[in-house]
Amino acid sequence: MAGVFDILDSIFRSTKSRVAQELGVDEKTYTQVIDHTCTGWEARFIISAMFEEGNSIRKEKARKIFNQYVDKKDKSS
């Protein structure tokens, strides 16, 4: 059964890496915003938008939502 959990862990790690890369941030920043800062709805929207092919308007909206939290974090540092 441990094999299944290893596979799931691998999938989640590659997903996190891909979405962080799409957003132009490191995984630590991505995790902080998605897991602790934005709402659940915003997190789901951001992640799903980054996996959509050919919908640049939705991706841009997701980036704006995400970046508003990154910008707040940068200003408070």
N, CA, C and O atoms as CSV, one atom per row, in Angstrom:
chain,resi,resn,atom,element,x,y,z
A,1,MET,N,N,0.811,-1.198,0.000
A,1,MET,CA,C,0.000,0.000,0.000
A,1,MET,C,C,0.856,1.265,0.000
A,1,MET,O,O,0.428,2.311,-0.488
A,2,ALA,N,N,2.049,1.165,0.542
A,2,ALA,CA,C,2.929,2.338,0.573
A,2,ALA,C,C,3.233,2.829,-0.836
A,2,ALA,O,O,3.454,4.025,-1.030
A,3,GLY,N,N,3.249,1.948,-1.814
A,3,GLY,CA,C,3.513,2.332,-3.195
A,3,GLY,C,C,2.501,3.329,-3.721
A,3,GLY,O,O,2.856,4.262,-4.441
A,4,VAL,N,N,1.242,3.134,-3.365
A,4,VAL,CA,C,0.184,4.048,-3.799
A,4,VAL,C,C,0.429,5.441,-3.213
A,4,VAL,O,O,0.299,6.442,-3.918
A,5,PHE,N,N,0.780,5.506,-1.937
A,5,PHE,CA,C,1.034,6.798,-1.308
A,5,PHE,C,C,2.263,7.472,-1.908
A,5,PHE,O,O,2.294,8.695,-2.040
A,6,ASP,N,N,3.265,6.696,-2.269
A,6,ASP,CA,C,4.440,7.258,-2.930
A,6,ASP,C,C,4.069,7.868,-4.276
A,6,ASP,O,O,4.561,8.936,-4.640
A,7,ILE,N,N,3.205,7.189,-5.002
A,7,ILE,CA,C,2.753,7.696,-6.304
A,7,ILE,C,C,1.963,8.988,-6.118
A,7,ILE,O,O,2.197,9.966,-6.827
A,8,LEU,N,N,1.030,8.995,-5.168
A,8,LEU,CA,C,0.239,10.204,-4.914
A,8,LEU,C,C,1.120,11.364,-4.479
A,8,LEU,O,O,0.926,12.495,-4.925
A,9,ASP,N,N,2.081,11.092,-3.617
A,9,ASP,CA,C,3.011,12.128,-3.166
A,9,ASP,C,C,3.782,12.705,-4.340
A,9,ASP,O,O,3.974,13.917,-4.431
A,10,SER,N,N,4.217,11.842,-5.231
A,10,SER,CA,C,4.954,12.278,-6.416
A,10,SER,C,C,4.083,13.164,-7.308
A,10,SER,O,O,4.548,14.177,-7.830
A,11,ILE,N,N,2.832,12.780,-7.477
A,11,ILE,CA,C,1.909,13.571,-8.305
A,11,ILE,C,C,1.697,14.956,-7.695
A,11,ILE,O,O,1.748,15.964,-8.401
A,12,PHE,N,N,1.459,15.004,-6.379
A,12,PHE,CA,C,1.229,16.290,-5.726
A,12,PHE,C,C,2.458,17.179,-5.790
A,12,PHE,O,O,2.337,18.390,-5.972
A,13,ARG,N,N,3.636,16.594,-5.643
A,13,ARG,CA,C,4.869,17.395,-5.719
A,13,ARG,C,C,5.066,17.959,-7.120
A,13,ARG,O,O,5.435,19.124,-7.267
A,14,SER,N,N,4.827,17.155,-8.148
A,14,SER,CA,C,5.019,17.655,-9.507
A,14,SER,C,C,3.964,18.697,-9.853
A,14,SER,O,O,4.246,19.643,-10.588
A,15,THR,N,N,2.745,18.532,-9.327
A,15,THR,CA,C,1.690,19.526,-9.536
A,15,THR,C,C,2.085,20.852,-8.905
A,15,THR,O,O,1.967,21.905,-9.532
A,16,LYS,N,N,2.552,20.800,-7.669
A,16,LYS,CA,C,2.968,22.017,-6.963
A,16,LYS,C,C,4.081,22.712,-7.729
A,16,LYS,O,O,4.065,23.932,-7.896
A,17,SER,N,N,5.037,21.938,-8.190
A,17,SER,CA,C,6.168,22.490,-8.932
A,17,SER,C,C,5.709,23.148,-10.229
A,17,SER,O,O,6.161,24.239,-10.576
A,18,ARG,N,N,4.807,22.476,-10.940
A,18,ARG,CA,C,4.329,23.006,-12.226
A,18,ARG,C,C,3.544,24.299,-12.032
A,18,ARG,O,O,3.758,25.268,-12.761
A,19,VAL,N,N,2.644,24.322,-11.062
A,19,VAL,CA,C,1.830,25.520,-10.848
A,19,VAL,C,C,2.708,26.673,-10.364
A,19,VAL,O,O,2.537,27.809,-10.807
A,20,ALA,N,N,3.637,26.393,-9.467
A,20,ALA,CA,C,4.552,27.439,-8.997
A,20,ALA,C,C,5.333,28.024,-10.168
A,20,ALA,O,O,5.506,29.238,-10.268
A,21,GLN,N,N,5.800,27.155,-11.044
A,21,GLN,CA,C,6.549,27.611,-12.212
A,21,GLN,C,C,5.667,28.468,-13.126
A,21,GLN,O,O,6.109,29.503,-13.624
A,22,GLU,N,N,4.436,28.043,-13.342
A,22,GLU,CA,C,3.494,28.820,-14.167
A,22,GLU,C,C,3.242,30.211,-13.577
A,22,GLU,O,O,3.053,31.186,-14.305
A,23,LEU,N,N,3.245,30.278,-12.244
A,23,LEU,CA,C,2.998,31.549,-11.566
A,23,LEU,C,C,4.262,32.388,-11.424
A,23,LEU,O,O,4.191,33.562,-11.061
A,24,GLY,N,N,5.408,31.794,-11.707
A,24,GLY,CA,C,6.671,32.525,-11.644
A,24,GLY,C,C,7.212,32.717,-10.242
A,24,GLY,O,O,7.897,33.701,-9.965
A,25,VAL,N,N,6.903,31.770,-9.347
A,25,VAL,CA,C,7.390,31.855,-7.967
A,25,VAL,C,C,8.025,30.529,-7.561
A,25,VAL,O,O,7.886,29.518,-8.249
A,26,ASP,N,N,8.728,30.555,-6.422
A,26,ASP,CA,C,9.286,29.309,-5.906
A,26,ASP,C,C,8.191,28.532,-5.171
A,26,ASP,O,O,7.129,29.078,-4.872
A,27,GLU,N,N,8.458,27.261,-4.884
A,27,GLU,CA,C,7.456,26.407,-4.248
A,27,GLU,C,C,7.089,26.875,-2.844
A,27,GLU,O,O,5.949,26.701,-2.414
A,28,LYS,N,N,8.036,27.464,-2.129
A,28,LYS,CA,C,7.760,27.944,-0.777
A,28,LYS,C,C,6.716,29.068,-0.812
A,28,LYS,O,O,5.767,29.063,-0.028
A,29,THR,N,N,6.894,30.018,-1.713
A,29,THR,CA,C,5.936,31.119,-1.852
A,29,THR,C,C,4.584,30.586,-2.295
A,29,THR,O,O,3.548,30.986,-1.762
A,30,TYR,N,N,4.593,29.685,-3.270
A,30,TYR,CA,C,3.351,29.070,-3.758
A,30,TYR,C,C,2.601,28.401,-2.600
A,30,TYR,O,O,1.403,28.621,-2.420
A,31,THR,N,N,3.306,27.594,-1.827
A,31,THR,CA,C,2.681,26.871,-0.722
A,31,THR,C,C,2.127,27.836,0.320
A,31,THR,O,O,1.024,27.631,0.825
A,32,GLN,N,N,2.868,28.871,0.641
A,32,GLN,CA,C,2.418,29.845,1.631
A,32,GLN,C,C,1.112,30.500,1.195
A,32,GLN,O,O,0.174,30.600,1.986
A,33,VAL,N,N,1.046,30.939,-0.042
A,33,VAL,CA,C,-0.147,31.625,-0.525
A,33,VAL,C,C,-1.319,30.652,-0.647
A,33,VAL,O,O,-2.409,30.946,-0.156
A,34,ILE,N,N,-1.120,29.507,-1.285
A,34,ILE,CA,C,-2.206,28.554,-1.534
A,34,ILE,C,C,-2.716,27.931,-0.237
A,34,ILE,O,O,-3.927,27.814,-0.047
A,35,ASP,N,N,-1.823,27.535,0.645
A,35,ASP,CA,C,-2.231,26.825,1.859
A,35,ASP,C,C,-2.626,27.729,3.018
A,35,ASP,O,O,-3.407,27.321,3.879
A,36,HIS,N,N,-2.097,28.958,3.055
A,36,HIS,CA,C,-2.292,29.761,4.258
A,36,HIS,C,C,-2.880,31.147,4.042
A,36,HIS,O,O,-3.402,31.739,4.988
A,37,THR,N,N,-2.813,31.681,2.835
A,37,THR,CA,C,-3.177,33.082,2.659
A,37,THR,C,C,-4.480,33.284,1.893
A,37,THR,O,O,-5.362,34.004,2.361
A,38,CYS,N,N,-4.614,32.667,0.738
A,38,CYS,CA,C,-5.823,32.896,-0.057
A,38,CYS,C,C,-6.967,31.992,0.422
A,38,CYS,O,O,-6.761,31.072,1.214
A,39,THR,N,N,-8.158,32.272,-0.072
A,39,THR,CA,C,-9.318,31.459,0.303
A,39,THR,C,C,-9.272,30.123,-0.437
A,39,THR,O,O,-8.524,29.959,-1.401
A,40,GLY,N,N,-10.072,29.187,0.023
A,40,GLY,CA,C,-10.149,27.882,-0.638
A,40,GLY,C,C,-10.622,27.999,-2.075
A,40,GLY,O,O,-10.110,27.319,-2.965
A,41,TRP,N,N,-11.610,28.872,-2.301
A,41,TRP,CA,C,-12.102,29.072,-3.662
A,41,TRP,C,C,-11.002,29.618,-4.554
A,41,TRP,O,O,-10.811,29.144,-5.674
A,42,GLU,N,N,-10.277,30.615,-4.060
A,42,GLU,CA,C,-9.199,31.209,-4.852
A,42,GLU,C,C,-8.114,30.176,-5.161
A,42,GLU,O,O,-7.603,30.124,-6.279
A,43,ALA,N,N,-7.768,29.361,-4.173
A,43,ALA,CA,C,-6.743,28.333,-4.382
A,43,ALA,C,C,-7.173,27.360,-5.483
A,43,ALA,O,O,-6.386,27.043,-6.376
A,44,ARG,N,N,-8.407,26.892,-5.419
A,44,ARG,CA,C,-8.900,25.962,-6.451
A,44,ARG,C,C,-8.922,26.628,-7.828
A,44,ARG,O,O,-8.569,26.007,-8.830
A,45,PHE,N,N,-9.338,27.894,-7.869
A,45,PHE,CA,C,-9.382,28.619,-9.137
A,45,PHE,C,C,-7.979,28.768,-9.729
A,45,PHE,O,O,-7.774,28.517,-10.917
A,46,ILE,N,N,-7.027,29.169,-8.910
A,46,ILE,CA,C,-5.649,29.376,-9.365
A,46,ILE,C,C,-5.072,28.078,-9.917
A,46,ILE,O,O,-4.521,28.056,-11.018
A,47,ILE,N,N,-5.198,27.003,-9.152
A,47,ILE,CA,C,-4.629,25.724,-9.567
A,47,ILE,C,C,-5.282,25.220,-10.841
A,47,ILE,O,O,-4.588,24.803,-11.768
A,48,SER,N,N,-6.603,25.251,-10.899
A,48,SER,CA,C,-7.282,24.729,-12.099
A,48,SER,C,C,-6.988,25.587,-13.321
A,48,SER,O,O,-6.851,25.057,-14.423
A,49,ALA,N,N,-6.889,26.897,-13.148
A,49,ALA,CA,C,-6.607,27.782,-14.284
A,49,ALA,C,C,-5.227,27.507,-14.880
A,49,ALA,O,O,-5.048,27.587,-16.095
A,50,MET,N,N,-4.261,27.187,-14.036
A,50,MET,CA,C,-2.903,26.938,-14.530
A,50,MET,C,C,-2.809,25.658,-15.353
A,50,MET,O,O,-1.865,25.487,-16.124
A,51,PHE,N,N,-3.784,24.753,-15.196
A,51,PHE,CA,C,-3.775,23.515,-15.968
A,51,PHE,C,C,-4.621,23.599,-17.231
A,51,PHE,O,O,-4.626,22.665,-18.033
A,52,GLU,N,N,-5.329,24.691,-17.416
A,52,GLU,CA,C,-6.154,24.844,-18.616
A,52,GLU,C,C,-5.295,25.274,-19.788
A,52,GLU,O,O,-4.524,26.230,-19.700
A,53,GLU,N,N,-5.437,24.572,-20.854
A,53,GLU,CA,C,-4.718,24.928,-22.077
A,53,GLU,C,C,-5.587,25.874,-22.906
A,53,GLU,O,O,-6.787,25.646,-23.061
A,54,GLY,N,N,-4.990,26.914,-23.425
A,54,GLY,CA,C,-5.681,27.800,-24.355
A,54,GLY,C,C,-6.633,28.806,-23.726
A,54,GLY,O,O,-7.392,29.455,-24.446
A,55,ASN,N,N,-6.617,28.954,-22.423
A,55,ASN,CA,C,-7.488,29.941,-21.787
A,55,ASN,C,C,-6.621,30.976,-21.078
A,55,ASN,O,O,-6.528,30.995,-19.851
A,56,SER,N,N,-6.000,31.824,-21.863
A,56,SER,CA,C,-5.053,32.800,-21.316
A,56,SER,C,C,-5.736,33.845,-20.435
A,56,SER,O,O,-5.106,34.370,-19.516
A,57,ILE,N,N,-6.993,34.155,-20.688
A,57,ILE,CA,C,-7.708,35.142,-19.880
A,57,ILE,C,C,-7.895,34.609,-18.460
A,57,ILE,O,O,-7.681,35.338,-17.491
A,58,ARG,N,N,-8.292,33.348,-18.334
A,58,ARG,CA,C,-8.484,32.749,-17.003
A,58,ARG,C,C,-7.142,32.622,-16.271
A,58,ARG,O,O,-7.068,32.851,-15.064
A,59,LYS,N,N,-6.089,32.259,-17.001
A,59,LYS,CA,C,-4.761,32.170,-16.388
A,59,LYS,C,C,-4.308,33.530,-15.871
A,59,LYS,O,O,-3.750,33.625,-14.779
A,60,GLU,N,N,-4.542,34.567,-16.640
A,60,GLU,CA,C,-4.141,35.908,-16.224
A,60,GLU,C,C,-4.923,36.358,-14.991
A,60,GLU,O,O,-4.364,36.986,-14.092
A,61,LYS,N,N,-6.204,36.038,-14.952
A,61,LYS,CA,C,-7.011,36.376,-13.781
A,61,LYS,C,C,-6.483,35.627,-12.545
A,61,LYS,O,O,-6.406,36.196,-11.456
A,62,ALA,N,N,-6.125,34.365,-12.720
A,62,ALA,CA,C,-5.572,33.573,-11.615
A,62,ALA,C,C,-4.255,34.170,-11.132
A,62,ALA,O,O,-4.006,34.236,-9.929
A,63,ARG,N,N,-3.411,34.605,-12.067
A,63,ARG,CA,C,-2.135,35.238,-11.684
A,63,ARG,C,C,-2.369,36.512,-10.889
A,63,ARG,O,O,-1.662,36.778,-9.917
A,64,LYS,N,N,-3.363,37.305,-11.297
A,64,LYS,CA,C,-3.666,38.545,-10.570
A,64,LYS,C,C,-4.126,38.240,-9.148
A,64,LYS,O,O,-3.707,38.905,-8.201
A,65,ILE,N,N,-4.981,37.242,-9.002
A,65,ILE,CA,C,-5.435,36.852,-7.664
A,65,ILE,C,C,-4.245,36.408,-6.827
A,65,ILE,O,O,-4.082,36.843,-5.687
A,66,PHE,N,N,-3.424,35.552,-7.389
A,66,PHE,CA,C,-2.257,35.034,-6.664
A,66,PHE,C,C,-1.297,36.164,-6.308
A,66,PHE,O,O,-0.841,36.260,-5.169
A,67,ASN,N,N,-0.996,37.009,-7.272
A,67,ASN,CA,C,0.000,38.066,-7.060
A,67,ASN,C,C,-0.441,39.119,-6.049
A,67,ASN,O,O,0.408,39.771,-5.441
A,68,GLN,N,N,-1.746,39.302,-5.851
A,68,GLN,CA,C,-2.176,40.259,-4.831
A,68,GLN,C,C,-1.711,39.797,-3.454
A,68,GLN,O,O,-1.437,40.631,-2.591
A,69,TYR,N,N,-1.616,38.503,-3.230
A,69,TYR,CA,C,-1.137,37.980,-1.949
A,69,TYR,C,C,0.385,38.024,-1.873
A,69,TYR,O,O,0.945,38.264,-0.803
A,70,VAL,N,N,1.054,37.795,-2.995
A,70,VAL,CA,C,2.517,37.875,-3.012
A,70,VAL,C,C,2.934,39.316,-2.767
A,70,VAL,O,O,3.872,39.571,-2.013
A,71,ASP,N,N,2.246,40.258,-3.396
A,71,ASP,CA,C,2.569,41.673,-3.216
A,71,ASP,C,C,2.359,42.113,-1.768
A,71,ASP,O,O,3.161,42.883,-1.239
A,72,LYS,N,N,1.293,41.638,-1.120
A,72,LYS,CA,C,1.045,41.965,0.289
A,72,LYS,C,C,2.158,41.419,1.163
A,72,LYS,O,O,2.623,42.089,2.084
A,73,LYS,N,N,2.585,40.192,0.868
A,73,LYS,CA,C,3.655,39.553,1.642
A,73,LYS,C,C,4.950,40.347,1.506
A,73,LYS,O,O,5.653,40.573,2.491
A,74,ASP,N,N,5.263,40.767,0.283
A,74,ASP,CA,C,6.494,41.530,0.038
A,74,ASP,C,C,6.474,42.874,0.766
A,74,ASP,O,O,7.499,43.307,1.294
A,75,LYS,N,N,5.332,43.525,0.798
A,75,LYS,CA,C,5.228,44.840,1.451
A,75,LYS,C,C,5.318,44.734,2.968
A,75,LYS,O,O,5.791,45.656,3.633
A,76,SER,N,N,4.859,43.598,3.520
A,76,SER,CA,C,4.891,43.438,4.974
A,76,SER,C,C,6.241,42.967,5.482
A,76,SER,O,O,6.489,42.985,6.688
A,77,SER,N,N,7.117,42.546,4.580
A,77,SER,CA,C,8.453,42.056,4.996
A,77,SER,C,C,9.388,43.188,5.341
A,77,SER,O,O,10.539,42.949,5.706
